[in-house]
Amino acid sequence: MFHHSQVEPLHLLAAALTEGSSDGVNLLQEAGFTKEQVLEGLKSAADYQ
């Protein structure tokens, strides 16, 4: 999708936030992380490369 050559921390966050509901996902969401923000960060990183 983004054609990155390496798995970055944002990829792991996006995967976790996509998985649904778990204690980890709830913690990330309570800290203000959203799937949309992480995907936008990945898109920006892809545009930068």
N, C-alpha and C positions, 0 to 999 in steps of 0.2 A: 504493500500500500504506500509506504513512504520511501522505500528503496534505500534504507540505511544499511551500511555494511556491518554494523555492530549492534548488539543489544545494549541499550543505554538504560539508566534508571527510569526514565520516563516511559519506556516500553513496559517495564515491570509494573509501574503504577497504573498505566492504562489497562493492562491485563487484570490486575487486581480489582480495579474499579468496575470492570466489565463483568466480573464473575458474579455479581449479585450481592447478597447480604451475608456478611460474616463479621466477626468482631473486628478484624483488621480493616475491612472496608468501612465499617461504621466509624472507626477511629479516624481514618483518613478523611471521611466526609465531615466529621465533627471539627477536624482541623482546617476545613475549608477547601479541600481538594475536590474537584469535580472531574468526571470523565471528559467533559467538553474542554475544560482548561488544559488537561494533560494532552489531549489530542491536538489542540491548537499549538501547544508547545512542541509536539513532535512535527507538526506541519512547518512551523517556523524553523526548526532545526534542519528539516529537509530542504527548505528554501535557501538556507544559509550555506549548505554544502555545495 
